[in-house]
């Protein structure tokens, strides 16, 4: 396998790191916003595809239960 090929995930992370280096003030604002509300991309990356699927199912089931009772 060619070592020069880069997965889309690694490419996105590399581009994000480069942007953080070029724009430190924007990074500070992003960090403050992320601290208040959390970052969806960080949540999805930490859960993986199985955890994300389970989270989506739980949200849908929660919505159906709430809509049924109210």
Phi and psi in degrees as a GROMACS rama.xvg file:
@    title "Ramachandran Plot"
@    xaxis  label "Phi"
@    yaxis  label "Psi"
@TYPE xy
-73.5781  125.255  UNK-2
-75.5094  -12.7245  UNK-3
-78.2123  -17.7815  UNK-4
-73.4624  138.389  UNK-5
-122.099  134.555  UNK-6
-70.5198  154.389  UNK-7
-59.1098  -36.2223  UNK-8
-63.7745  -45.9619  UNK-9
-66.3745  -36.0434  UNK-10
-64.7509  -44.2344  UNK-11
-61.2047  -42.9601  UNK-12
-65.5974  -41.2084  UNK-13
-63.1463  -43.507  UNK-14
-64.8743  -37.0379  UNK-15
-65.3113  -42.1401  UNK-16
-65.1293  -39.2806  UNK-17
-64.1751  -40.6071  UNK-18
-64.058  -38.8956  UNK-19
-63.8898  -36.903  UNK-20
-69.9818  -36.1602  UNK-21
-76.5923  -27.7261  UNK-22
-132.555  75.5837  UNK-23
-67.0939  -30.3809  UNK-24
-68.577  -42.2768  UNK-25
-63.5168  -33.9192  UNK-26
-63.2672  -39.7628  UNK-27
-65.3756  -41.8623  UNK-28
-66.3265  -43.5549  UNK-29
-61.1715  -41.265  UNK-30
-64.0337  -40.4851  UNK-31
-64.8901  -43.0698  UNK-32
-65.392  -40.8487  UNK-33
-67.2833  -34.2567  UNK-34
-66.886  -31.8618  UNK-35
-78.2602  -40.8121  UNK-36
-116.721  -11.3462  UNK-37
81.8542  153.787  UNK-38
-106.126  124.804  UNK-39
-63.8011  -38.0502  UNK-40
-64.7591  -36.7899  UNK-41
-68.2694  -38.483  UNK-42
-63.911  -47.3625  UNK-43
-65.6971  -40.7524  UNK-44
-64.7739  -35.9854  UNK-45
-76.6119  -29.1547  UNK-46
-81.9937  -34.2564  UNK-47
83.0469  -178.226  UNK-48
-74.3638  -33.1896  UNK-49
-69.5983  -45.7912  UNK-50
-63.5873  -37.7643  UNK-51
-65.973  -40.5367  UNK-52
-62.65  -42.9125  UNK-53
-64.4279  -40.8062  UNK-54
-61.7957  -41.8192  UNK-55
-64.2324  -42.872  UNK-56
-63.3089  -42.2754  UNK-57
-62.9168  -40.3827  UNK-58
-64.7328  -43.8049  UNK-59
-64.1174  -45.4673  UNK-60
-62.6204  -40.9286  UNK-61
-61.3344  -41.4989  UNK-62
-63.3458  -44.2883  UNK-63
-64.5857  -40.5203  UNK-64
-65.1896  -44.898  UNK-65
-64.7563  -42.1102  UNK-66
-68.7988  -28.984  UNK-67
-70.5879  -41.4695  UNK-68
-85.5495  -22.3622  UNK-69
